[in-house]
């Protein structure tokens, strides 16, 4: 399924990122790995928010995504409770820190009246079963072919529908995948590719 941010599917505006979304048909083993990845993203968000909150309360400033990544790299090597981190792609942790960084920036702009829309509060912790299960990949092997997609650390997963439209554009050099977001909605796993 193809979605566009601007323009119609038949005549997208040049240079505007597009999204292609596919329903996944993972095996039980692949589904366990998908759950592990989205759980790791949720854990990374909560881990980072704990550190950001402590610093914000003390200094009225927070850590950037880069600073959080450095703190994570130091702690994951020394904390035996984080020995499981290698089971998942490093992207899910990095992207969780970037997402929190954006949420903090939106909070700051909202507080100063520089952001349109409703006023945003300080980011909250994500609770299993009460937040959207998702994770994003921005580096590594991301491709599609026939009725499959390939994602970092997850490997090749079957899709419910053909990915040939996107695969053809990539093969012709008319598109390239920028990122892939895996999410779960009503027990259905989906992948959305951001494409330029």
C-alpha positions in Angstrom: 0.0 0.0 0.0 1.4 3.4 -1.0 0.8 6.6 0.9 2.0 10.0 0.1 2.5 13.1 2.3 1.6 15.5 -0.4 0.2 15.2 -3.9 -1.8 12.2 -5.2 -0.4 8.7 -5.6 -0.4 9.2 -9.4 1.5 12.5 -9.3 3.6 12.9 -6.1 5.5 16.1 -5.7 9.2 15.7 -6.6 11.4 15.5 -3.5 8.6 14.9 -1.1 9.1 11.8 1.0 6.6 9.0 0.5 5.6 6.1 2.7 4.9 2.5 1.7 3.1 0.4 4.3 2.8 -3.4 4.3 1.2 -5.8 6.6 3.6 -8.4 7.8 3.1 -12.2 8.2 5.9 -13.1 10.6 6.6 -16.6 11.9 6.2 -17.2 15.6 10.0 -16.8 16.0 10.0 -13.6 14.0 7.0 -12.3 16.1 9.0 -12.9 19.3 11.9 -10.9 17.8 9.5 -8.1 16.7 8.1 -7.9 20.3 11.7 -7.8 21.6 12.6 -4.9 19.3 9.5 -2.8 20.2 10.0 -3.7 23.9 13.7 -2.5 23.6 12.5 0.8 22.1 10.1 1.3 24.9 12.7 0.4 27.5 15.2 2.9 25.9 12.6 5.7 26.0 11.9 5.1 29.7 15.6 4.7 30.6 16.4 8.0 28.8 13.4 9.8 30.3 14.5 8.9 33.8 17.9 10.5 33.2 16.4 13.5 31.4 13.8 14.1 34.2 16.5 14.0 36.9 18.7 16.5 35.1 15.7 18.8 34.2 14.6 18.9 37.8 18.1 19.8 39.0 19.3 22.0 36.2 16.3 23.0 34.0 18.0 21.4 31.0 18.1 18.0 29.5 20.3 15.6 27.7 20.4 15.6 23.9 19.9 12.4 21.9 23.7 12.3 21.3 24.4 12.7 25.1 21.8 10.0 25.9 23.5 7.7 23.4 26.9 8.2 25.0 25.4 7.5 28.5 23.7 4.4 27.2 26.9 3.1 25.6 28.7 3.6 28.9 26.0 1.9 31.0 25.2 -1.0 28.8 28.9 -2.2 29.1 28.9 -2.1 32.9 25.4 -2.9 33.9 24.8 -6.7 33.9 21.0 -6.1 33.9 21.4 -4.7 30.3 23.1 -7.8 28.9 20.1 -8.4 26.7 20.6 -5.2 24.7 22.5 -7.0 21.9 19.5 -9.1 21.0 18.1 -6.1 19.2 19.3 -3.7 16.5 21.2 -0.7 17.9 18.9 1.5 15.8 15.9 0.9 18.1 17.8 2.5 21.0 19.2 5.4 19.0 15.8 6.2 17.4 14.1 6.1 20.9 16.6 8.7 22.1 15.9 10.8 19.0 12.2 10.5 19.5 12.5 11.7 23.1 14.8 14.6 22.0 12.0 15.7 19.5 9.3 15.3 22.2 11.4 17.5 24.5 11.9 20.1 21.8 8.2 20.2 21.1 7.5 20.5 24.8 9.9 23.5 25.0 8.4 25.2 22.0 4.9 24.6 23.2 5.8 26.0 26.6 7.2 29.2 25.0 4.2 29.5 22.7 6.3 28.9 19.6 4.4 25.7 18.5 1.0 25.7 17.0 -1.7 23.4 18.3 -2.6 22.2 21.8 -0.1 22.8 24.6 2.1 19.8 25.2 3.2 18.5 28.5 6.5 17.0 29.5 7.0 13.6 27.9 5.7 10.6 29.9 6.8 7.1 30.5 5.6 4.4 28.1 3.7 1.5 29.7 3.5 -1.9 28.1 0.0 -2.3 26.7 -0.8 1.4 27.0 1.4 2.8 24.3 1.9 2.2 20.6 4.3 -0.7 20.0 6.8 0.5 17.5 10.4 0.9 16.6 12.3 2.5 13.8 15.4 1.5 11.7 17.4 4.2 10.0 20.6 2.2 9.1 21.4 -1.3 8.1 19.8 -3.6 5.5 16.3 -2.4 4.5 14.9 -3.8 1.3 11.8 -5.5 -0.2 11.3 -8.1 -2.9 8.3 -9.9 -4.1 6.2 -10.6 -1.0 9.0 -10.1 1.6 10.8 -7.3 3.4 14.3 -7.5 5.0 15.0 -5.5 8.2 18.1 -5.1 10.4 18.5 -8.0 12.9 15.1 -9.3 12.0 16.0 -10.7 8.6 13.5 -11.5 5.8 9.8 -11.4 6.8 6.9 -12.3 4.5 4.3 -9.6 3.7 0.6 -10.0 3.3 0.7 -8.2 -0.1 3.3 -7.7 -2.8 6.1 -5.2 -2.4 6.9 -5.2 -6.1 5.9 -1.6 -6.7 8.4 -0.3 -4.3 11.0 -2.9 -5.2 10.8 -2.0 -8.8 11.3 1.8 -8.1 14.3 1.0 -6.0 15.8 -1.3 -8.7 15.3 1.4 -11.3 17.0 4.0 -9.1 13.9 6.1 -8.8 13.6 5.6 -5.0 15.6 4.8 -1.9 14.5 3.7 1.5 15.4 6.3 4.2 13.9 4.4 7.2 11.6 1.6 8.2 9.1 1.8 11.1 7.6 -1.5 12.5 4.4 -1.2 14.5 1.6 -3.3 15.9 -2.0 -2.4 15.5 -4.8 -4.7 16.7 -2.5 -7.8 16.7 -1.4 -7.0 13.1 2.3 -6.2 12.5 3.0 -3.5 9.9 6.1 -2.0 8.3 6.2 1.5 6.9 9.1 2.6 4.6 9.9 6.3 4.3 11.1 6.7 0.7 12.8 9.5 -1.1 
